[in-house]
Structures are given as structure tokens and as C-alpha cells.
Amino acid sequence: MKYCLFFLVSFFTVSLTAQDSMTAKEKAAAYEATITSRAQKIVDKLSFNDPGKSTIVTKLVAAQYKNLNEVYTDRDLQVKTQKETAPNATKESISTAVENIQELATERISSLHNKFIADLSAHLTSAQVDQVKDGMTYGVLQVTYKGYNDMIPTLTDKQKEQIMTWLIEAREFAMDAESSEKKHGWFGKYKGRINNYLSAAGYNLQAERAGWQERLKAGKATKTN
């Protein structure tokens, strides 16, 4: 047992040392491999018959990940520098400077977003572009939309349309977010808006959710029997 523990600790230590010893070039290559793999998984779901087009779109998606990462890395570095080089500045002035840095980053991200969609649209149909967006946001839009429809079977066509409109808007922001947590955060923000909208329309969401859970349990029980 002690030998196994020693081996695991030693292996972990060696792994960390190997990571620390990686050159900047090696780290960059590892990152490129990661985002290319991520992009390829998204593009594979489009089921292209043309390998050339698949390669082009994969490169576009991977490049978008890289470009977004560069913006966020640059933003974080600027914020860190601002705080470290202005230790005697007031909280208000630092807050203002950080807000300005964030605004510039948002503008850069917006430009990247628009160019990315334009580049994708040059090779894909509108439906395929949406598939890429869903791939970059873990398919949360479709899952959430189905969830609302399953939870509240009495939704009107107008209400369904409004829910979809807001979820599409959430996806536009989420696909540019810097982490999985923040991607989900955008959908969480819009789900709050949707919930308020449905509550104002007279739905008791707590009761609707409880009824949905009961229907799910009944369905599982039926399948088991």
C-alpha cells in the first residue's frame, strides 16, 4: 500500500515537473492540438461529404477559440497590470480603468464574432452555422427549449417563439464566453428572464416543475413495468 502511494505521488510530481519544464513552443503546440480536437468534434457532427470543407471549417472554429483566448488573456493581463502599477489609486479610479479594459475587450470580441459568423456562412448553410453554434455551447439551447416545452405543455406558440428568441440571443453571447461556467452563465441569465416572463403570464413555475417531475417519474415507472 505504501509502495502504491509512493508511486502515485512520485508519478504526480514527475507529471507536474514535466509540465513546468515545457517550453513556450511546446505549450503552444499542446494548446493548438486541444482546440483543433475540440473544433473537429463540432465539425464532425455536420457530416460533410467534402473533406476539404471539413478541414476549412475546423480551422475556422479552432482559430475562433484561439482568437477569443488571446482577447481574454490580454484583458486579464491588462487588469492585473493596472492593479499592480496603481497601488495608491482609489478604488473608483481602478474600477473605472478595469471597466474601460473590459469594454475594449467586449468590442474586440464583438468584431471577432461578426467576422467568424461571416466566414462560416461563406462555407455553410444557415442551419449548419447554427449547428456550429450549438456545438460551441454544448447544445444547451435545444436542451433548455425542450425542457420548457416538456415542463409546460400548455405554452402558446407566441410564448414558445419568445423563449426560443431569448435562447438564441443567449447562445450568441455564450459561444464567445471564456469558460464552460460562463457559457452556462449566459443561459442562466436568460432563463431568469424567461421565468419572469412566464410568471407574468400566470404560470406557477414551481407547480409546473413539480408536475413535470411527476410525469417523468410516471414515465420511468411505466418503462420499468
VOPANU-612620 format. One record per residue (C-alpha): residue number from 1; x, y, z. Coordinates in steps of 0.05 Angstrom, whole numbers, plus 5000, padded with zeros to 4 digits. Each point is the difference from the previous one (the first is absolute). Example, Ala and Ser with C-alpha at 12.3 -4.5 7.8 and 13.67 -1.06 7.14 Angstrom:
2
+-----+------+-------+------+
: num : east : north :   up :
+-----+------+-------+------+
:   1 : 5246 :  4910 : 5156 :
:   2 : 5027 :  5069 : 4987 :
+-----+------+-------+------+
This chain:
225
+-----+------+-------+------+
: num : east : north :   up :
+-----+------+-------+------+
:   1 : 5000 :  5000 : 5000 :
:   2 : 5057 :  5047 : 5019 :
:   3 : 5035 :  4982 : 4935 :
:   4 : 4938 :  5016 : 4959 :
:   5 : 4991 :  5067 : 5036 :
:   6 : 5073 :  5017 : 4989 :
:   7 : 4994 :  4981 : 4926 :
:   8 : 4938 :  5044 : 4990 :
:   9 : 5032 :  5060 : 5036 :
:  10 : 5064 :  4991 : 4960 :
:  11 : 4962 :  4994 : 4934 :
:  12 : 4959 :  5063 : 5016 :
:  13 : 5063 :  5038 : 5019 :
:  14 : 5035 :  4979 : 4936 :
:  15 : 4938 :  5020 : 4959 :
:  16 : 4999 :  5069 : 5031 :
:  17 : 5075 :  5008 : 4989 :
:  18 : 4991 :  4979 : 4927 :
:  19 : 4946 :  5053 : 4992 :
:  20 : 5043 :  5053 : 5032 :
:  21 : 5059 :  4982 : 4955 :
:  22 : 4959 :  5008 : 4936 :
:  23 : 5025 :  5055 : 4956 :
:  24 : 4954 :  5056 : 4976 :
:  25 : 5002 :  4967 : 4931 :
:  26 : 4979 :  4933 : 5028 :
:  27 : 4944 :  5031 : 5040 :
:  28 : 4976 :  5037 : 4938 :
:  29 : 5001 :  4935 : 4961 :
:  30 : 4961 :  4964 : 5054 :
:  31 : 4948 :  5056 : 5002 :
:  32 : 4993 :  4998 : 4924 :
:  33 : 4989 :  4925 : 5003 :
:  34 : 4946 :  5009 : 5053 :
:  35 : 4960 :  5053 : 4964 :
:  36 : 5007 :  4963 : 4933 :
:  37 : 4973 :  4937 : 5032 :
:  38 : 4942 :  5039 : 5031 :
:  39 : 4984 :  5032 : 4933 :
:  40 : 5004 :  4934 : 4963 :
:  41 : 4949 :  4968 : 5046 :
:  42 : 4952 :  5057 : 4985 :
:  43 : 5011 :  4997 : 4925 :
:  44 : 4994 :  4924 : 4998 :
:  45 : 4927 :  5006 : 5020 :
:  46 : 4987 :  5039 : 4935 :
:  47 : 5014 :  4935 : 4962 :
:  48 : 5035 :  5032 : 4940 :
:  49 : 5011 :  4959 : 4938 :
:  50 : 5055 :  5048 : 4980 :
:  51 : 5064 :  4990 : 5042 :
:  52 : 5027 :  5066 : 4974 :
:  53 : 4941 :  5039 : 5027 :
:  54 : 5005 :  4963 : 5066 :
:  55 : 5073 :  5021 : 5006 :
:  56 : 4984 :  5073 : 4985 :
:  57 : 4944 :  5005 : 5050 :
:  58 : 5040 :  4964 : 5054 :
:  59 : 5056 :  5051 : 4990 :
:  60 : 4949 :  5057 : 5005 :
:  61 : 4971 :  4974 : 5066 :
:  62 : 5069 :  4986 : 5030 :
:  63 : 5023 :  5070 : 4979 :
:  64 : 4940 :  5030 : 5035 :
:  65 : 5016 :  4964 : 5064 :
:  66 : 5072 :  5025 : 4995 :
:  67 : 4980 :  5072 : 4984 :
:  68 : 4951 :  5003 : 5058 :
:  69 : 5052 :  4972 : 5047 :
:  70 : 5049 :  5053 : 4979 :
:  71 : 4950 :  5055 : 5014 :
:  72 : 4984 :  4973 : 5069 :
:  73 : 5074 :  4988 : 5017 :
:  74 : 5017 :  5070 : 4978 :
:  75 : 4942 :  5028 : 5041 :
:  76 : 5021 :  4963 : 5063 :
:  77 : 5072 :  5022 : 4992 :
:  78 : 4978 :  5073 : 4993 :
:  79 : 4956 :  4995 : 5061 :
:  80 : 5056 :  4969 : 5041 :
:  81 : 5049 :  5053 : 4977 :
:  82 : 4951 :  5055 : 5016 :
:  83 : 4991 :  4976 : 5071 :
:  84 : 5074 :  4987 : 5012 :
:  85 : 5026 :  5066 : 4972 :
:  86 : 4949 :  5043 : 5034 :
:  87 : 5002 :  4978 : 5073 :
:  88 : 4985 :  5070 : 5026 :
:  89 : 4942 :  5012 : 4952 :
:  90 : 4929 :  5005 : 5027 :
:  91 : 4952 :  4942 : 4993 :
:  92 : 4957 :  5044 : 4954 :
:  93 : 5057 :  5015 : 4952 :
:  94 : 5022 :  4927 : 4997 :
:  95 : 4928 :  4978 : 4989 :
:  96 : 4993 :  5051 : 4943 :
:  97 : 5065 :  4977 : 4968 :
:  98 : 4979 :  4927 : 5005 :
:  99 : 4932 :  5016 : 4969 :
: 100 : 5034 :  5034 : 4942 :
: 101 : 5045 :  4940 : 4990 :
: 102 : 4939 :  4955 : 5000 :
: 103 : 4963 :  5044 : 4951 :
: 104 : 5058 :  4997 : 4951 :
: 105 : 5002 :  4924 : 5007 :
: 106 : 4925 :  4997 : 4987 :
: 107 : 5008 :  5041 : 4937 :
: 108 : 5056 :  4954 : 4975 :
: 109 : 4957 :  4939 : 5015 :
: 110 : 4941 :  5030 : 4963 :
: 111 : 5044 :  5011 : 4939 :
: 112 : 5027 :  4929 : 5004 :
: 113 : 4929 :  4973 : 5007 :
: 114 : 4975 :  5036 : 4938 :
: 115 : 5059 :  4980 : 4958 :
: 116 : 4996 :  4928 : 5023 :
: 117 : 4926 :  4994 : 4981 :
: 118 : 5015 :  5032 : 4933 :
: 119 : 5057 :  4952 : 4987 :
: 120 : 4957 :  4940 : 5019 :
: 121 : 4943 :  5024 : 4957 :
: 122 : 5046 :  5000 : 4940 :
: 123 : 5005 :  4924 : 5006 :
: 124 : 4938 :  4978 : 5037 :
: 125 : 4925 :  5005 : 4997 :
: 126 : 4963 :  5039 : 5054 :
: 127 : 4979 :  4935 : 5033 :
: 128 : 5073 :  4975 : 5001 :
: 129 : 5024 :  5066 : 5030 :
: 130 : 4949 :  4989 : 5056 :
: 131 : 5028 :  4930 : 5010 :
: 132 : 5069 :  5029 : 5010 :
: 133 : 4972 :  5050 : 5050 :
: 134 : 4965 :  4943 : 5037 :
: 135 : 5065 :  4961 : 5000 :
: 136 : 5037 :  5058 : 5031 :
: 137 : 4947 :  5007 : 5054 :
: 138 : 4990 :  4926 : 5016 :
: 139 : 4930 :  4997 : 4970 :
: 140 : 4971 :  5038 : 5059 :
: 141 : 4950 :  5038 : 4957 :
: 142 : 4965 :  4938 : 4974 :
: 143 : 5000 :  4965 : 5068 :
: 144 : 4972 :  5062 : 5035 :
: 145 : 4947 :  5013 : 4947 :
: 146 : 4976 :  4927 : 5003 :
: 147 : 5001 :  5005 : 5076 :
: 148 : 4952 :  5059 : 5001 :
: 149 : 4954 :  4966 : 4950 :
: 150 : 4999 :  4936 : 5040 :
: 151 : 4990 :  5036 : 5066 :
: 152 : 4943 :  5043 : 4974 :
: 153 : 4961 :  4964 : 4946 :
: 154 : 4950 :  5057 : 4996 :
: 155 : 5049 :  5052 : 4974 :
: 156 : 4971 :  5041 : 4943 :
: 157 : 5036 :  5006 : 4933 :
: 158 : 5015 :  5073 : 5017 :
: 159 : 5031 :  4980 : 5067 :
: 160 : 5041 :  4945 : 4966 :
: 161 : 5025 :  5050 : 4949 :
: 162 : 5021 :  5049 : 5054 :
: 163 : 5037 :  4946 : 5039 :
: 164 : 5037 :  4979 : 4938 :
: 165 : 5017 :  5072 : 4983 :
: 166 : 5032 :  5011 : 5068 :
: 167 : 5037 :  4934 : 4999 :
: 168 : 5029 :  5017 : 4931 :
: 169 : 5023 :  5067 : 5028 :
: 170 : 5031 :  4964 : 5060 :
: 171 : 5037 :  4953 : 4953 :
: 172 : 5031 :  5058 : 4962 :
: 173 : 5032 :  5025 : 5064 :
: 174 : 5016 :  4931 : 5027 :
: 175 : 5039 :  4977 : 4939 :
: 176 : 5050 :  5057 : 5013 :
: 177 : 5006 :  4988 : 5075 :
: 178 : 5068 :  4981 : 5029 :
: 179 : 4980 :  4938 : 5040 :
: 180 : 4948 :  4946 : 5006 :
: 181 : 4975 :  5032 : 5064 :
: 182 : 4990 :  5068 : 4966 :
: 183 : 4967 :  4968 : 4939 :
: 184 : 4949 :  4968 : 5046 :
: 185 : 4995 :  5066 : 5037 :
: 186 : 4973 :  5035 : 4939 :
: 187 : 4945 :  4949 : 4993 :
: 188 : 4986 :  5005 : 5074 :
: 189 : 4991 :  5075 : 4993 :
: 190 : 4950 :  4992 : 4943 :
: 191 : 4964 :  4944 : 5035 :
: 192 : 4987 :  5050 : 5056 :
: 193 : 4970 :  5047 : 4949 :
: 194 : 4957 :  4944 : 4971 :
: 195 : 4976 :  4979 : 5069 :
: 196 : 4979 :  5071 : 5016 :
: 197 : 4964 :  5003 : 4934 :
: 198 : 4962 :  4936 : 5013 :
: 199 : 4983 :  5019 : 5071 :
: 200 : 4972 :  5066 : 4975 :
: 201 : 4958 :  4959 : 4951 :
: 202 : 4968 :  4965 : 5059 :
: 203 : 5040 :  4935 : 5004 :
: 204 : 5018 :  4972 : 5068 :
: 205 : 5069 :  4975 : 4982 :
: 206 : 5010 :  4962 : 5065 :
: 207 : 4935 :  4962 : 4989 :
: 208 : 5016 :  4989 : 4926 :
: 209 : 5069 :  4973 : 5018 :
: 210 : 4970 :  4954 : 5053 :
: 211 : 4949 :  4974 : 4950 :
: 212 : 5055 :  4988 : 4949 :
: 213 : 5041 :  4960 : 5050 :
: 214 : 4939 :  4957 : 5016 :
: 215 : 4989 :  4987 : 4925 :
: 216 : 5073 :  4980 : 4993 :
: 217 : 4995 :  4952 : 5059 :
: 218 : 4936 :  4970 : 4972 :
: 219 : 5034 :  4990 : 4933 :
: 220 : 5059 :  4965 : 5031 :
: 221 : 4954 :  4956 : 5041 :
: 222 : 4961 :  4980 : 4937 :
: 223 : 5064 :  4981 : 4964 :
: 224 : 5023 :  4959 : 5060 :
: 225 : 4935 :  4962 : 5002 :
+-----+------+-------+------+
